[in-house]
Amino acid sequence: MKDMGGGVFAFYSGDVNQDGTIDGPDLSAVFIDNNLFLYDYLVTDCTGDGTADGPDLSLVFINNNLFLFYAQP
């Protein structure tokens, strides 16, 4: 979770395979669904607009470059 200031918090998006890190397999899954022109409720729809498309790819790519992951005790 990211503190956006002013009491507002946001979640990072893009871990579509739920393995704890935003990486190549997540990007690949979004890319495949984008090429298949899938729409409806998709785990690869990171923006929540009903389809896996360019903005979803961009979001996963940007968060991949941030090397985001979660650690559990």
Biopython code that builds the backbone (N, CA, C, O; Angstrom):
import numpy as np
from Bio.PDB.StructureBuilder import StructureBuilder

atoms = [
    (1, "MET", "N", (0.848, -1.162, 0.000)),
    (1, "MET", "CA", (0.000, 0.000, 0.000)),
    (1, "MET", "C", (0.902, 1.236, 0.000)),
    (1, "MET", "O", (1.975, 1.229, 0.604)),
    (2, "LYS", "N", (0.469, 2.273, -0.667)),
    (2, "LYS", "CA", (1.237, 3.505, -0.782)),
    (2, "LYS", "C", (0.461, 4.644, -0.131)),
    (2, "LYS", "O", (-0.728, 4.830, -0.393)),
    (3, "ASP", "N", (1.148, 5.403, 0.720)),
    (3, "ASP", "CA", (0.555, 6.578, 1.348)),
    (3, "ASP", "C", (0.604, 7.729, 0.349)),
    (3, "ASP", "O", (1.682, 8.205, -0.008)),
    (4, "MET", "N", (-0.562, 8.171, -0.097)),
    (4, "MET", "CA", (-0.634, 9.238, -1.088)),
    (4, "MET", "C", (-0.683, 10.618, -0.426)),
    (4, "MET", "O", (-0.671, 11.640, -1.112)),
    (5, "GLY", "N", (-0.739, 10.642, 0.894)),
    (5, "GLY", "CA", (-0.821, 11.904, 1.625)),
    (5, "GLY", "C", (-2.260, 12.275, 1.920)),
    (5, "GLY", "O", (-3.178, 11.832, 1.229)),
    (6, "GLY", "N", (-2.454, 13.079, 2.934)),
    (6, "GLY", "CA", (-3.794, 13.550, 3.278)),
    (6, "GLY", "C", (-4.725, 12.456, 3.742)),
    (6, "GLY", "O", (-5.943, 12.599, 3.633)),
    (7, "GLY", "N", (-4.175, 11.346, 4.268)),
    (7, "GLY", "CA", (-5.011, 10.253, 4.738)),
    (7, "GLY", "C", (-5.514, 9.340, 3.633)),
    (7, "GLY", "O", (-6.388, 8.507, 3.874)),
    (8, "VAL", "N", (-4.979, 9.478, 2.427)),
    (8, "VAL", "CA", (-5.392, 8.659, 1.290)),
    (8, "VAL", "C", (-4.319, 7.603, 1.032)),
    (8, "VAL", "O", (-3.128, 7.908, 0.992)),
    (9, "PHE", "N", (-4.761, 6.353, 0.856)),
    (9, "PHE", "CA", (-3.847, 5.262, 0.561)),
    (9, "PHE", "C", (-4.267, 4.592, -0.742)),
    (9, "PHE", "O", (-5.446, 4.603, -1.096)),
    (10, "ALA", "N", (-3.311, 4.014, -1.451)),
    (10, "ALA", "CA", (-3.589, 3.341, -2.717)),
    (10, "ALA", "C", (-2.847, 2.013, -2.756)),
    (10, "ALA", "O", (-1.825, 1.839, -2.092)),
    (11, "PHE", "N", (-3.372, 1.082, -3.542)),
    (11, "PHE", "CA", (-2.731, -0.208, -3.736)),
    (11, "PHE", "C", (-2.038, -0.219, -5.086)),
    (11, "PHE", "O", (-2.533, 0.354, -6.056)),
    (12, "TYR", "N", (-0.885, -0.878, -5.137)),
    (12, "TYR", "CA", (-0.245, -1.117, -6.425)),
    (12, "TYR", "C", (-1.043, -2.191, -7.151)),
    (12, "TYR", "O", (-1.602, -3.088, -6.519)),
    (13, "SER", "N", (-1.095, -2.103, -8.451)),
    (13, "SER", "CA", (-1.836, -3.063, -9.247)),
    (13, "SER", "C", (-0.909, -3.727, -10.250)),
    (13, "SER", "O", (0.095, -3.141, -10.655)),
    (14, "GLY", "N", (-1.242, -4.953, -10.654)),
    (14, "GLY", "CA", (-0.484, -5.613, -11.700)),
    (14, "GLY", "C", (-0.015, -7.011, -11.382)),
    (14, "GLY", "O", (0.499, -7.693, -12.269)),
    (15, "ASP", "N", (-0.171, -7.472, -10.140)),
    (15, "ASP", "CA", (0.232, -8.836, -9.799)),
    (15, "ASP", "C", (-0.908, -9.778, -10.174)),
    (15, "ASP", "O", (-1.611, -10.289, -9.303)),
    (16, "VAL", "N", (-1.085, -10.002, -11.462)),
    (16, "VAL", "CA", (-2.253, -10.738, -11.947)),
    (16, "VAL", "C", (-2.210, -12.219, -11.602)),
    (16, "VAL", "O", (-3.266, -12.840, -11.484)),
    (17, "ASN", "N", (-1.034, -12.807, -11.437)),
    (17, "ASN", "CA", (-0.972, -14.228, -11.086)),
    (17, "ASN", "C", (-0.825, -14.444, -9.579)),
    (17, "ASN", "O", (-0.679, -15.580, -9.129)),
    (18, "GLN", "N", (-0.863, -13.360, -8.797)),
    (18, "GLN", "CA", (-0.877, -13.399, -7.333)),
    (18, "GLN", "C", (0.283, -14.191, -6.737)),
    (18, "GLN", "O", (0.097, -14.944, -5.781)),
    (19, "ASP", "N", (1.492, -14.019, -7.303)),
    (19, "ASP", "CA", (2.661, -14.695, -6.751)),
    (19, "ASP", "C", (3.497, -13.785, -5.853)),
    (19, "ASP", "O", (4.556, -14.189, -5.372)),
    (20, "GLY", "N", (3.028, -12.569, -5.628)),
    (20, "GLY", "CA", (3.696, -11.670, -4.709)),
    (20, "GLY", "C", (4.646, -10.681, -5.337)),
    (20, "GLY", "O", (5.249, -9.873, -4.630)),
    (21, "THR", "N", (4.796, -10.722, -6.645)),
    (21, "THR", "CA", (5.663, -9.776, -7.329)),
    (21, "THR", "C", (5.072, -9.422, -8.685)),
    (21, "THR", "O", (4.398, -10.239, -9.312)),
    (22, "ILE", "N", (5.326, -8.219, -9.123)),
    (22, "ILE", "CA", (4.874, -7.780, -10.450)),
    (22, "ILE", "C", (6.067, -7.946, -11.374)),
    (22, "ILE", "O", (7.051, -7.213, -11.284)),
    (23, "ASP", "N", (5.960, -8.937, -12.276)),
    (23, "ASP", "CA", (7.110, -9.298, -13.100)),
    (23, "ASP", "C", (6.679, -9.766, -14.489)),
    (23, "ASP", "O", (5.540, -9.546, -14.900)),
    (24, "GLY", "N", (7.581, -10.401, -15.194)),
    (24, "GLY", "CA", (7.346, -10.834, -16.563)),
    (24, "GLY", "C", (6.123, -11.691, -16.788)),
    (24, "GLY", "O", (5.374, -11.428, -17.728)),
    (25, "PRO", "N", (5.878, -12.716, -15.963)),
    (25, "PRO", "CA", (4.676, -13.529, -16.169)),
    (25, "PRO", "C", (3.371, -12.718, -16.083)),
    (25, "PRO", "O", (2.408, -13.018, -16.788)),
    (26, "ASP", "N", (3.343, -11.705, -15.228)),
    (26, "ASP", "CA", (2.158, -10.842, -15.149)),
    (26, "ASP", "C", (1.998, -10.052, -16.446)),
    (26, "ASP", "O", (0.900, -9.952, -16.992)),
    (27, "LEU", "N", (3.089, -9.500, -16.923)),
    (27, "LEU", "CA", (3.066, -8.739, -18.169)),
    (27, "LEU", "C", (2.653, -9.629, -19.334)),
    (27, "LEU", "O", (1.881, -9.214, -20.199)),
    (28, "SER", "N", (3.169, -10.849, -19.352)),
    (28, "SER", "CA", (2.833, -11.797, -20.409)),
    (28, "SER", "C", (1.345, -12.136, -20.405)),
    (28, "SER", "O", (0.722, -12.205, -21.464)),
    (29, "ALA", "N", (0.774, -12.349, -19.218)),
    (29, "ALA", "CA", (-0.653, -12.684, -19.119)),
    (29, "ALA", "C", (-1.525, -11.553, -19.652)),
    (29, "ALA", "O", (-2.497, -11.800, -20.367)),
    (30, "VAL", "N", (-1.182, -10.317, -19.307)),
    (30, "VAL", "CA", (-1.944, -9.168, -19.803)),
    (30, "VAL", "C", (-1.782, -9.045, -21.312)),
    (30, "VAL", "O", (-2.746, -8.762, -22.024)),
    (31, "PHE", "N", (-0.571, -9.255, -21.796)),
    (31, "PHE", "CA", (-0.300, -9.163, -23.232)),
    (31, "PHE", "C", (-1.118, -10.195, -24.015)),
    (31, "PHE", "O", (-1.673, -9.882, -25.068)),
    (32, "ILE", "N", (-1.188, -11.418, -23.500)),
    (32, "ILE", "CA", (-1.954, -12.482, -24.169)),
    (32, "ILE", "C", (-3.441, -12.119, -24.213)),
    (32, "ILE", "O", (-4.069, -12.216, -25.267)),
    (33, "ASP", "N", (-4.004, -11.704, -23.077)),
    (33, "ASP", "CA", (-5.420, -11.334, -23.065)),
    (33, "ASP", "C", (-5.699, -10.132, -23.951)),
    (33, "ASP", "O", (-6.767, -10.040, -24.557)),
    (34, "ASN", "N", (-4.744, -9.207, -24.031)),
    (34, "ASN", "CA", (-4.887, -8.055, -24.921)),
    (34, "ASN", "C", (-4.947, -8.515, -26.373)),
    (34, "ASN", "O", (-5.779, -8.029, -27.140)),
    (35, "ASN", "N", (-4.085, -9.434, -26.757)),
    (35, "ASN", "CA", (-4.062, -9.923, -28.135)),
    (35, "ASN", "C", (-5.289, -10.749, -28.490)),
    (35, "ASN", "O", (-5.644, -10.862, -29.663)),
    (36, "LEU", "N", (-5.942, -11.329, -27.482)),
    (36, "LEU", "CA", (-7.167, -12.103, -27.710)),
    (36, "LEU", "C", (-8.419, -11.232, -27.674)),
    (36, "LEU", "O", (-9.529, -11.727, -27.871)),
    (37, "PHE", "N", (-8.241, -9.927, -27.421)),
    (37, "PHE", "CA", (-9.350, -8.966, -27.344)),
    (37, "PHE", "C", (-10.409, -9.398, -26.333)),
    (37, "PHE", "O", (-11.609, -9.283, -26.582)),
    (38, "LEU", "N", (-9.940, -9.899, -25.186)),
    (38, "LEU", "CA", (-10.863, -10.348, -24.149)),
    (38, "LEU", "C", (-11.442, -9.158, -23.394)),
    (38, "LEU", "O", (-10.790, -8.127, -23.226)),
    (39, "TYR", "N", (-12.668, -9.326, -22.951)),
    (39, "TYR", "CA", (-13.324, -8.324, -22.132)),
    (39, "TYR", "C", (-14.225, -9.030, -21.132)),
    (39, "TYR", "O", (-14.467, -10.230, -21.263)),
    (40, "ASP", "N", (-14.707, -8.336, -20.169)),
    (40, "ASP", "CA", (-15.535, -8.833, -19.074)),
    (40, "ASP", "C", (-14.686, -8.767, -17.813)),
    (40, "ASP", "O", (-13.715, -8.011, -17.771)),
    (41, "TYR", "N", (-15.024, -9.533, -16.790)),
    (41, "TYR", "CA", (-14.258, -9.538, -15.555)),
    (41, "TYR", "C", (-13.009, -10.391, -15.764)),
    (41, "TYR", "O", (-13.096, -11.611, -15.908)),
    (42, "LEU", "N", (-11.852, -9.739, -15.779)),
    (42, "LEU", "CA", (-10.582, -10.424, -16.023)),
    (42, "LEU", "C", (-9.586, -10.081, -14.930)),
    (42, "LEU", "O", (-9.547, -8.944, -14.460)),
    (43, "VAL", "N", (-8.782, -11.051, -14.522)),
    (43, "VAL", "CA", (-7.720, -10.743, -13.563)),
    (43, "VAL", "C", (-6.653, -9.874, -14.208)),
    (43, "VAL", "O", (-5.911, -9.185, -13.508)),
    (44, "THR", "N", (-6.569, -9.898, -15.525)),
    (44, "THR", "CA", (-5.584, -9.095, -16.251)),
    (44, "THR", "C", (-6.064, -7.673, -16.514)),
    (44, "THR", "O", (-5.325, -6.870, -17.085)),
    (45, "ASP", "N", (-7.286, -7.350, -16.109)),
    (45, "ASP", "CA", (-7.818, -5.993, -16.244)),
    (45, "ASP", "C", (-7.418, -5.194, -15.007)),
    (45, "ASP", "O", (-8.199, -5.074, -14.063)),
    (46, "CYS", "N", (-6.230, -4.660, -15.011)),
    (46, "CYS", "CA", (-5.670, -3.976, -13.843)),
    (46, "CYS", "C", (-6.277, -2.599, -13.617)),
    (46, "CYS", "O", (-6.183, -2.065, -12.512)),
    (47, "THR", "N", (-6.896, -2.012, -14.631)),
    (47, "THR", "CA", (-7.491, -0.681, -14.496)),
    (47, "THR", "C", (-8.972, -0.737, -14.163)),
    (47, "THR", "O", (-9.557, 0.277, -13.781)),
    (48, "GLY", "N", (-9.588, -1.908, -14.303)),
    (48, "GLY", "CA", (-11.000, -2.061, -13.965)),
    (48, "GLY", "C", (-11.960, -1.510, -14.996)),
    (48, "GLY", "O", (-13.106, -1.202, -14.670)),
    (49, "ASP", "N", (-11.509, -1.378, -16.247)),
    (49, "ASP", "CA", (-12.380, -0.827, -17.283)),
    (49, "ASP", "C", (-13.088, -1.896, -18.110)),
    (49, "ASP", "O", (-13.786, -1.568, -19.070)),
    (50, "GLY", "N", (-12.918, -3.180, -17.748)),
    (50, "GLY", "CA", (-13.652, -4.245, -18.432)),
    (50, "GLY", "C", (-12.916, -4.922, -19.563)),
    (50, "GLY", "O", (-13.485, -5.794, -20.218)),
    (51, "THR", "N", (-11.678, -4.557, -19.818)),
    (51, "THR", "CA", (-10.908, -5.192, -20.874)),
    (51, "THR", "C", (-9.425, -5.149, -20.536)),
    (51, "THR", "O", (-8.968, -4.262, -19.815)),
    (52, "ALA", "N", (-8.678, -6.112, -21.061)),
    (52, "ALA", "CA", (-7.217, -6.113, -20.924)),
    (52, "ALA", "C", (-6.671, -5.419, -22.165)),
    (52, "ALA", "O", (-6.723, -5.967, -23.266)),
    (53, "ASP", "N", (-6.146, -4.208, -21.981)),
    (53, "ASP", "CA", (-5.704, -3.424, -23.126)),
    (53, "ASP", "C", (-4.441, -2.636, -22.796)),
    (53, "ASP", "O", (-3.755, -2.930, -21.817)),
    (54, "GLY", "N", (-4.144, -1.649, -23.605)),
    (54, "GLY", "CA", (-2.927, -0.865, -23.471)),
    (54, "GLY", "C", (-2.686, -0.262, -22.099)),
    (54, "GLY", "O", (-1.579, -0.383, -21.574)),
    (55, "PRO", "N", (-3.679, 0.383, -21.496)),
    (55, "PRO", "CA", (-3.450, 0.936, -20.152)),
    (55, "PRO", "C", (-3.078, -0.124, -19.112)),
    (55, "PRO", "O", (-2.298, 0.149, -18.200)),
    (56, "ASP", "N", (-3.627, -1.319, -19.244)),
    (56, "ASP", "CA", (-3.266, -2.403, -18.324)),
    (56, "ASP", "C", (-1.818, -2.821, -18.545)),
    (56, "ASP", "O", (-1.068, -3.017, -17.589)),
    (57, "LEU", "N", (-1.430, -2.955, -19.807)),
    (57, "LEU", "CA", (-0.040, -3.281, -20.127)),
    (57, "LEU", "C", (0.905, -2.226, -19.577)),
    (57, "LEU", "O", (1.946, -2.551, -19.007)),
    (58, "SER", "N", (0.543, -0.981, -19.747)),
    (58, "SER", "CA", (1.377, 0.120, -19.278)),
    (58, "SER", "C", (1.519, 0.084, -17.761)),
    (58, "SER", "O", (2.616, 0.260, -17.231)),
    (59, "LEU", "N", (0.411, -0.145, -17.065)),
    (59, "LEU", "CA", (0.438, -0.187, -15.609)),
    (59, "LEU", "C", (1.331, -1.314, -15.101)),
    (59, "LEU", "O", (2.135, -1.102, -14.194)),
    (60, "VAL", "N", (1.201, -2.508, -15.674)),
    (60, "VAL", "CA", (2.029, -3.641, -15.255)),
    (60, "VAL", "C", (3.491, -3.386, -15.602)),
    (60, "VAL", "O", (4.379, -3.704, -14.812)),
    (61, "PHE", "N", (3.747, -2.820, -16.769)),
    (61, "PHE", "CA", (5.123, -2.538, -17.185)),
    (61, "PHE", "C", (5.784, -1.537, -16.241)),
    (61, "PHE", "O", (6.929, -1.732, -15.833)),
    (62, "ILE", "N", (5.075, -0.474, -15.895)),
    (62, "ILE", "CA", (5.625, 0.545, -14.987)),
    (62, "ILE", "C", (5.892, -0.054, -13.612)),
    (62, "ILE", "O", (6.964, 0.155, -13.045)),
    (63, "ASN", "N", (4.924, -0.802, -13.067)),
    (63, "ASN", "CA", (5.106, -1.392, -11.744)),
    (63, "ASN", "C", (6.154, -2.499, -11.752)),
    (63, "ASN", "O", (6.807, -2.734, -10.736)),
    (64, "ASN", "N", (6.325, -3.183, -12.884)),
    (64, "ASN", "CA", (7.395, -4.168, -13.029)),
    (64, "ASN", "C", (8.751, -3.479, -12.887)),
    (64, "ASN", "O", (9.652, -4.006, -12.234)),
    (65, "ASN", "N", (8.892, -2.326, -13.483)),
    (65, "ASN", "CA", (10.157, -1.592, -13.418)),
    (65, "ASN", "C", (10.443, -1.028, -12.033)),
    (65, "ASN", "O", (11.577, -0.647, -11.744)),
    (66, "LEU", "N", (9.421, -0.970, -11.168)),
    (66, "LEU", "CA", (9.610, -0.533, -9.787)),
    (66, "LEU", "C", (10.058, -1.669, -8.869)),
    (66, "LEU", "O", (10.335, -1.446, -7.691)),
    (67, "PHE", "N", (10.129, -2.911, -9.422)),
    (67, "PHE", "CA", (10.526, -4.099, -8.667)),
    (67, "PHE", "C", (9.670, -4.286, -7.410)),
    (67, "PHE", "O", (10.193, -4.518, -6.320)),
    (68, "LEU", "N", (8.359, -4.183, -7.577)),
    (68, "LEU", "CA", (7.436, -4.313, -6.460)),
    (68, "LEU", "C", (7.215, -5.780, -6.087)),
    (68, "LEU", "O", (7.063, -6.638, -6.957)),
    (69, "PHE", "N", (7.199, -6.048, -4.800)),
    (69, "PHE", "CA", (6.909, -7.373, -4.287)),
    (69, "PHE", "C", (6.425, -7.228, -2.853)),
    (69, "PHE", "O", (6.555, -6.157, -2.259)),
    (70, "TYR", "N", (5.869, -8.291, -2.295)),
    (70, "TYR", "CA", (5.505, -8.245, -0.884)),
    (70, "TYR", "C", (6.282, -9.320, -0.144)),
    (70, "TYR", "O", (6.625, -10.360, -0.707)),
    (71, "ALA", "N", (6.548, -9.057, 1.103)),
    (71, "ALA", "CA", (7.271, -9.996, 1.952)),
    (71, "ALA", "C", (6.346, -10.431, 3.079)),
    (71, "ALA", "O", (5.629, -9.617, 3.661)),
    (72, "GLN", "N", (6.372, -11.701, 3.372)),
    (72, "GLN", "CA", (5.584, -12.237, 4.466)),
    (72, "GLN", "C", (6.513, -12.772, 5.537)),
    (72, "GLN", "O", (7.587, -13.289, 5.230)),
    (73, "PRO", "N", (6.108, -12.652, 6.794)),
    (73, "PRO", "CA", (6.971, -13.188, 7.870)),
    (73, "PRO", "C", (7.008, -14.697, 7.868)),
    (73, "PRO", "O", (7.683, -15.299, 8.703)),
]
sb = StructureBuilder()
sb.init_structure("model")
sb.init_model(0)
sb.init_chain("A")
sb.init_seg("    ")
for serial, (resi, resn, name, xyz) in enumerate(atoms, 1):
    if name == "N":
        sb.init_residue(resn, " ", resi, " ")
    sb.init_atom(name, np.array(xyz, "f"), 0.0, 1.0, " ", f" {name:<3s}", serial, name[0])
structure = sb.get_structure()
